[in-house]
Amino acid sequence: MTTPLFTLLQNPRMRLLCLAGAILMYLTIITVGNFPGARADIGAYAPGAVLHSIAYAVLAALWFSGSRGTPLARACKAVLAIAVMGAGDEFVQSFFPYRGASVHDWAVDVSAAIVANSVMALLAARAAVAR
């Protein structure tokens, strides 16, 4: 059932699109998240941990999909990329007086990446066996 999706992601253009989408999404998070009052407005709908989990899980899935190698290698690359992105996000936030850097937020980002990429790696391994 997941085989057609993973077959599609073997295409180099699709992989490049996934990586470009991840970078674009990250830049959007950095930009929009630091508008004065934007974080508070978004926080009315969901707590920060939920927003971080969803955003960075999607980023991790995109990075996994755009990477090459074995499922485990792709998952490791994606988790490392998310760790760097999350740290960058918190670093940028430290420059704004109405925002603050938080190790807790970074840990949520990395945890979401680990969970998302564990699922992605299992699905990819299953799809490889099915082929």
C-alpha positions in Angstrom: 0.0 0.0 0.0 2.8 2.4 0.7 4.9 1.1 -2.1 3.6 3.6 -4.8 4.5 6.6 -2.6 8.0 5.4 -1.9 8.5 4.5 -5.6 7.4 8.0 -6.5 10.0 9.4 -4.0 12.8 7.6 -5.8 12.5 10.2 -8.5 15.4 12.8 -8.1 13.0 15.7 -8.9 10.6 14.6 -6.2 13.4 14.4 -3.7 14.6 17.8 -4.6 11.1 19.1 -4.3 10.8 17.6 -0.8 14.0 19.2 0.3 13.0 22.6 -1.2 9.6 22.3 0.5 11.3 21.6 3.8 13.6 24.6 3.5 10.8 26.9 2.4 8.6 25.7 5.3 11.5 26.3 7.7 12.1 29.8 6.5 8.3 30.5 6.7 8.3 29.3 10.3 11.3 31.5 11.2 9.8 34.5 9.5 6.1 34.3 10.4 6.8 33.0 13.9 8.8 36.1 14.8 6.2 38.7 13.7 5.2 40.7 16.8 2.1 39.0 18.2 1.9 36.3 15.6 3.0 33.6 18.1 0.4 34.7 20.6 -2.3 34.7 17.9 -1.4 31.1 16.8 -1.1 30.0 20.4 -4.8 30.7 20.9 -5.5 27.6 18.7 -2.9 25.2 20.0 -0.2 25.2 22.7 3.4 25.8 21.7 4.5 22.1 22.1 1.7 20.9 19.8 2.7 23.5 17.2 6.4 22.6 17.4 5.6 18.9 17.2 3.4 19.2 14.1 5.7 21.6 12.3 8.9 19.8 12.9 7.4 16.3 12.3 6.3 17.5 8.9 9.7 19.1 8.3 11.3 15.8 9.3 9.1 13.8 7.0 10.0 16.1 4.1 13.7 15.9 4.8 13.5 12.1 5.1 11.6 12.0 1.8 14.3 14.2 0.1 17.3 12.2 1.4 19.1 9.3 -0.2 20.4 6.1 1.3 19.0 3.3 3.5 15.9 4.1 5.6 18.0 4.3 8.7 20.6 6.7 7.1 17.8 8.8 5.8 16.1 9.0 9.3 19.4 9.9 10.9 20.1 12.7 8.3 16.6 14.0 8.9 16.9 14.0 12.7 20.2 15.8 12.5 18.8 18.4 10.0 15.8 19.0 12.4 18.2 19.4 15.3 20.1 22.1 13.5 16.9 23.7 12.2 15.3 23.7 15.7 18.5 25.2 17.2 18.5 27.8 14.5 14.9 28.7 15.2 15.6 29.1 18.9 18.7 31.1 18.2 16.8 33.5 16.0 14.1 33.8 18.7 16.7 34.9 21.2 17.2 38.2 19.4 13.5 39.3 19.8 12.5 40.9 23.1 8.9 39.4 22.8 10.2 35.9 22.1 12.6 33.7 23.9 14.9 30.8 23.1 13.8 27.5 24.9 15.7 24.3 25.1 12.4 22.6 25.8 11.1 23.7 22.4 14.2 22.4 20.8 13.8 19.1 22.6 10.2 18.9 21.4 11.4 19.6 17.8 13.9 16.8 17.9 11.5 14.4 19.6 8.9 15.0 16.9 11.6 14.3 14.3 12.6 11.1 15.9 9.0 9.8 16.1 8.2 10.9 12.5 11.3 9.5 11.1 11.0 6.2 13.0 7.6 5.7 11.3 9.0 6.8 7.9 12.0 4.4 8.2 9.7 1.5 9.1 7.4 2.3 6.1 10.3 2.7 3.8 11.9 -0.6 4.9 8.5 -2.3 4.5 8.2 -0.9 1.0 11.7 -2.1 0.1 10.9 -5.6 1.2 7.6 -5.5 -0.7 9.5 -4.7 -3.9 
